[in-house]
Amino acid sequence: MIRVQFYVLQEEEMSLTVTKALESRAATNFFDSSKTISTEQIKELVRLATLAPTAFNLQNWGFVAVQSPEAKKKLHAAAYNQQKIIDAPVTFIIYGQLEAHTQFDRVADVLIEKGGVSEENAQIWKSKVVATHDNNPGLQRDEAFRSASLGGMALMLAAQEQGFVTGPMSGFIPSEVSKAFDLDEKQIPVILISVGYPADGNYPQSPRLDVDDVLTIV
């Protein structure tokens, strides 16, 4: 039943433009705990999130979908007991991967198999990645945060298009999240995003500064 409702909703929301998604999106604090999200829906959200860009196509991110009551309890404790983690059907932990250049062979294999890139060109690509990232922990961390953040925004827009609401969170203890979900020292939790359906009590999008206050054209 949930699956049928999802596909009907998806068809109805296909007319949602990026502009409308951005203008209507608001950080959700209160979720309807009676509704669920299927595994297929979770996978589709992550598939769309991974279409976001990463430097050198490193894809230096990872997604943990926290859905079970036991997992929610652990994340709840590591995120200052925010109730949305308990009530939302799923909360994503999005982490950035350090030393991603050491795993570039898996990207090179996909480039060759699906992108029509020759093995020689893939190795040239790899050499550039290694040259810029090896022994450069500052760049690795910057890119990990950039990639995870871009993936998180893409996931929120995808969720909005499919009729969900989202609640992004920076309020958590990274070391506790890593410990609770067995993330290693190279997997840095960057953002949490709850996804689901709204309950009563949420606020609309907060007003933004005028464009002239934040834009410089040179």
Residue pairs with C-beta under 8 A, 6 or more apart in sequence:
2 36
2 38
3 38
3 40
6 38
6 41
6 162
9 162
9 163
10 162
10 163
12 163
13 161
13 162
13 163
14 161
16 160
16 161
18 157
21 157
21 160
21 161
22 157
23 205
24 160
24 205
25 156
25 157
25 160
25 166
25 205
26 165
26 202
26 203
26 204
26 205
26 206
27 166
27 167
27 168
28 84
28 165
28 166
28 167
28 194
28 196
28 198
28 202
29 84
29 167
29 201
29 202
29 203
30 84
30 87
30 198
30 199
30 200
30 201
30 202
31 84
31 87
31 88
31 89
31 165
31 167
31 194
31 196
31 197
31 198
31 199
32 87
32 196
32 197
32 198
32 199
33 86
33 87
33 88
33 199
35 89
35 196
35 197
36 89
37 67
37 89
37 90
37 164
37 195
37 196
41 162
42 65
42 67
42 90
44 158
44 162
45 92
45 155
45 158
45 159
45 162
45 195
46 63
46 65
46 92
46 155
48 154
48 155
48 158
49 63
49 151
49 152
49 154
49 155
49 158
50 59
50 61
50 151
50 154
51 154
52 147
52 150
52 151
52 153
52 154
53 150
54 60
54 61
54 143
54 146
54 147
54 150
55 143
55 146
55 147
56 104
56 125
56 128
56 129
56 132
57 107
57 111
58 97
58 100
58 101
58 104
58 107
58 129
58 143
58 147
59 100
59 107
59 147
60 96
60 97
60 98
60 100
60 143
60 144
60 147
61 94
61 95
61 96
61 97
61 144
61 147
61 148
61 151
62 94
62 95
62 97
62 187
63 92
63 93
63 94
63 95
63 151
63 155
64 92
64 93
64 95
64 181
64 183
65 90
65 91
65 92
66 72
66 74
66 75
66 85
66 90
66 91
66 92
66 93
66 181
67 89
67 90
71 181
72 85
72 86
72 91
73 86
74 180
74 181
75 85
75 91
75 93
75 172
75 177
75 180
75 181
75 192
76 82
76 83
76 85
76 86
77 176
77 180
78 172
78 173
78 176
78 177
78 179
78 180
79 85
79 169
79 171
79 172
79 173
79 177
79 192
80 171
80 172
80 173
82 169
82 171
84 91
84 167
84 169
84 194
85 91
85 192
85 194
87 196
87 199
88 167
88 194
88 195
88 196
89 195
89 196
89 197
90 194
90 195
90 196
91 192
91 193
91 194
91 195
92 152
92 155
92 192
92 193
92 194
92 195
93 177
93 181
93 183
93 189
93 192
94 148
94 151
94 152
94 155
94 189
94 190
94 191
94 192
94 193
95 144
95 148
95 183
95 187
95 188
95 189
95 190
96 141
96 143
96 144
96 145
96 146
96 147
96 148
96 187
96 188
96 190
97 103
97 144
97 186
97 187
97 188
98 137
98 140
98 141
98 144
98 185
98 186
98 187
98 188
99 133
99 140
99 186
100 133
100 140
100 143
100 144
101 129
101 130
101 132
101 133
101 134
101 140
104 126
104 129
104 130
105 126
108 122
108 123
108 125
108 126
111 117
111 122
111 125
112 118
112 119
112 122
117 125
132 139
133 139
133 140
133 143
141 188
144 188
144 190
145 188
145 190
148 188
148 190
148 191
149 190
149 191
152 168
152 190
152 191
152 193
155 166
155 193
155 195
156 166
156 168
156 193
159 165
159 166
159 195
160 166
164 195
164 196
164 197
165 195
165 196
165 197
165 198
165 202
166 193
166 194
166 195
167 193
167 194
167 195
168 191
168 192
168 193
169 191
169 192
169 193
169 194
170 191
170 192
172 189
172 192
174 188
174 189
177 183
177 189
177 192
178 184
178 185
178 187
178 189
183 189
